[in-house]
Amino acid sequence: QVQLVESGGGLVQAGGSLRLTCTTSRGTFSRDIMGWYRQAPGKQRELVAAIDRGRETNYPDAVKGRFAISRDNAKNTVYLQMNSLKPEDTAVYYCNKVPASTYYSFIVYEMDYDYWGQGTQVTVSS
């Protein structure tokens, strides 16, 4: 089965950029819709970027125009380029598959997910 490893987080000032990487230690997600999620303290996990098998992407309004998701199936890797970061982007970021319903609605149901990686912390200072 797929094991997910996220990296690339860090501490940046508002307006800065980070590039997150998600890869698999084994398995593949080449046939899955993939996305980046984040969870801030006391908040529900939310989907912030999704990419389908045809390379179409969806973003919620909160990050639209600032974040860009991409994938390299040959490397079993998904990226998230984050620009113009804001303090409200501070969260632990995770990658995972995206259920079809969530791809369209951006509503996350925790019961739809069997596992999560360790995540990578993104902290944006004012």
N, C-alpha and C positions, 0 to 999 in steps of 0.2 A: 504494500500500500504506500501511498504518497506520504513522505515526511517533509515538512515545510520548515525552512530556516530563513529568517529575516535578518537583514543587516543594513547598515548605512545610517542609522539614526545618530543623533547627537544633539549638541547644544548650539543654537544659532540665534542671532539677533533678528528681530522683526525685519522683514524685507529680504532676508537671506534665503538660501536654497539648500536643499538636500536631495540626494538621490538614493532611494531605498532599493534594495535588491531582495528578491525572494527566490530561493532555489530549492531543489529537492535533493535530499541525501540519497534517496532511492525512489524508484517509481517515476511516474510521469503524470502531468496534468494537461498534456497537449490537446486532449479532447474535451477539456472542461472549460466552462466560463470561469474566469479568474478575476479576483478583485483584491483591493486593499481595504482593510477595515481599520478603525481606530477606536480606542476606548480611553476616555479621560476619567480621572477620579470621580466617582459618584455618578457617572453617566453610563447610559446604555452603549453597547458596541454599535457603531454605525459604519455603513459602507460609504467610502469616499471616492472610490474609482472602480470601474469594472470594464473588462474587455472580453468580448465574446470570441468565438472561434473564427469569425470573419474579420477580426480586428476592429470591429465597431466598439466604441467606447461610450460609457455613460458616467456622468458626474453629478453629484448633487449641487445645488446652487452655492452652497457654502465654499466649495473649492473650484467651481467651474472657472476656467480661464487661468488658473494658477497651478493645477496639478495635471500631470499627463501620465497615463499608464501605458505600458508597452509590454510586449512579450517576445521571447525568443524560444520557440518550442524546441529547437535543436539543442539548446542548452538547459532546457527545463527551468527557465528563468523568467520571472516577471519583475518589471521595474516600476518605480513610481518616482517621477521627477516632480519635485515640489518647489515652486518658486513663489516669491512674494509672501513668504511665510508670516503668519500672524500669531500672536500669543494664544489665541483660541484654537490653533492647530496642535497645541501641546497635548500629547497622548502617547499611549503605546500603540504602535502600528503593527498590524498583522496582515498576512496574505492568506487567502484561502479560496476555495471554489465559491462560486456564486450560484445559488439556485435560480432557475429561470424566473420564478416569480419575484425574487429579490432584485434581479437584474433590471426588471421593469419598474418595480415599485420602490426600491431602496429600503424596504422594510425588512429588518433582520429578525429572524426567528432562531434563537439559540438552539432549539431542538433540531434544526436542519443540519447542524454541524457535528461531525463525529470527533474531530480533534482540531487543535490549534498548535501552531508553533510557539516559540518563546516570545515572539514579538521583538520590536526594537523601539526604544524610547526616543521620541522626538520632543525636545523642549525648545520653545521659542520665547526668548526674553524680550521685554519691551525696550 
